[in-house]
Amino acid sequence: MENESYNGPWWRSNGSILIANQLVEELFYYLGKWKLFKEDKLSEEDRLINWRLPIDEDDDLNEFFINTHGMSLAARSKHLCQLIMLMCAIYLEDQVNKFLVFNIDESIVDSIERMNSLQKLEIASAILKQPKFKGTHIYQKLKSIVDWRNQFAHGKLDDMPKQESLRKTHVEHRPEKHPSLKSEMKKLIETIDNTNAVYSYLQQISIHEYTSWRSADLDMLVENNKMLKKFYEKYIKPMDDNSWFLY
């Protein structure tokens, strides 16, 4: 569909998808440093073409990380994964709101504004006479993102028990495994895939041409995710879960 056929109004957002793509670029950098430290040496071609690593292996930042035994590499990468997931959750919430405004009567949109994205999309799907939304694979993909976002926003991790006292949750609970670069990167890859699937569903059921368009910024994130998958499968997935390189 040609964008020139639509002349507005346009949706203003907080740019979370742009932030996500910028954070992915930073993640590539630290993953590259992590790999460089782990394997000690890479060819210049591999550094430049495949993983976007800096040309100079002996720069001050790399020297700092080597001197501290790579302590911050996995941690920085892991935290970037979490930040990108948070941006994906914010982006989807924004896109669901955008979808409502352009496809549903304003009085209904205002009445459901305080609901979560799952509830909003369930109502919108029914209004647009779509098959039942709740329980579908798209519902589950969105639910996984909403649930993770709620946990993270309230200072909790995935492994923490629900409906427990604050003391039991944050003090007495002892997880079998702590979040690692391996676990967080796997979740990030799934989150980006799920974000794309939910966005595609919104496109599919849209009756307004504006919300039927693809997002170039989301497409960029999806392409970056392909590179993340390659890196994960080749270098991180085969590693022992208890390897110190993952923490």
MOCORWO-V567070 format. One record per residue. N is the residue number from 1. RES is the residue in one small letter. PHI is phi in whole degrees, 0 to 359 (999 if undefined). Layout:
n = (N;N)
res = (RES;RES)
phi = (PHI;PHI)
//
This chain:
n = (1;2;3;4;5;6;7;8;9;10;11;12;13;14;15;16;17;18;19;20;21;22;23;24;25;26;27;28;29;30;31;32;33;34;35;36;37;38;39;40;41;42;43;44;45;46;47;48;49;50;51;52;53;54;55;56;57;58;59;60;61;62;63;64;65;66;67;68;69;70;71;72;73;74;75;76;77;78;79;80;81;82;83;84;85;86;87;88;89;90;91;92;93;94;95;96;97;98;99;100;101;102;103;104;105;106;107;108;109;110;111;112;113;114;115;116;117;118;119;120;121;122;123;124;125;126;127;128;129;130;131;132;133;134;135;136;137;138;139;140;141;142;143;144;145;146;147;148;149;150;151;152;153;154;155;156;157;158;159;160;161;162;163;164;165;166;167;168;169;170;171;172;173;174;175;176;177;178;179;180;181;182;183;184;185;186;187;188;189;190;191;192;193;194;195;196;197;198;199;200;201;202;203;204;205;206;207;208;209;210;211;212;213;214;215;216;217;218;219;220;221;222;223;224;225;226;227;228;229;230;231;232;233;234;235;236;237;238;239;240;241;242;243;244;245;246;247)
res = (m;e;n;e;s;y;n;g;p;w;w;r;s;n;g;s;i;l;i;a;n;q;l;v;e;e;l;f;y;y;l;g;k;w;k;l;f;k;e;d;k;l;s;e;e;d;r;l;i;n;w;r;l;p;i;d;e;d;d;d;l;n;e;f;f;i;n;t;h;g;m;s;l;a;a;r;s;k;h;l;c;q;l;i;m;l;m;c;a;i;y;l;e;d;q;v;n;k;f;l;v;f;n;i;d;e;s;i;v;d;s;i;e;r;m;n;s;l;q;k;l;e;i;a;s;a;i;l;k;q;p;k;f;k;g;t;h;i;y;q;k;l;k;s;i;v;d;w;r;n;q;f;a;h;g;k;l;d;d;m;p;k;q;e;s;l;r;k;t;h;v;e;h;r;p;e;k;h;p;s;l;k;s;e;m;k;k;l;i;e;t;i;d;n;t;n;a;v;y;s;y;l;q;q;i;s;i;h;e;y;t;s;w;r;s;a;d;l;d;m;l;v;e;n;n;k;m;l;k;k;f;y;e;k;y;i;k;p;m;d;d;n;s;w;f;l;y)
phi = (999;283;297;296;282;240;245;105;288;250;274;261;230;271;77;299;290;293;297;301;294;295;293;295;300;293;298;304;298;287;297;296;297;300;293;298;292;296;259;77;205;227;290;299;296;296;293;278;269;278;236;57;273;294;294;270;286;254;291;298;295;297;298;299;296;295;295;259;61;69;305;270;296;294;297;297;296;298;292;295;302;295;294;294;298;297;296;296;296;295;298;295;300;295;289;295;298;300;301;299;298;265;234;237;303;301;296;288;303;295;284;249;304;274;284;280;297;297;294;300;287;296;293;299;298;294;298;274;58;272;304;311;275;297;92;286;294;291;302;295;295;293;298;297;286;298;297;296;299;295;300;295;294;258;74;248;251;303;281;288;293;271;57;246;294;300;296;297;290;257;245;271;291;238;290;292;225;267;304;234;302;297;291;287;290;299;296;298;302;295;295;294;300;292;299;295;295;293;300;297;295;300;302;298;264;295;253;258;297;299;273;265;283;282;258;296;291;293;300;296;296;296;295;298;295;298;292;298;298;298;297;299;296;278;246;256;305;290;285;298;301;264;296;293;293;265;236)
//
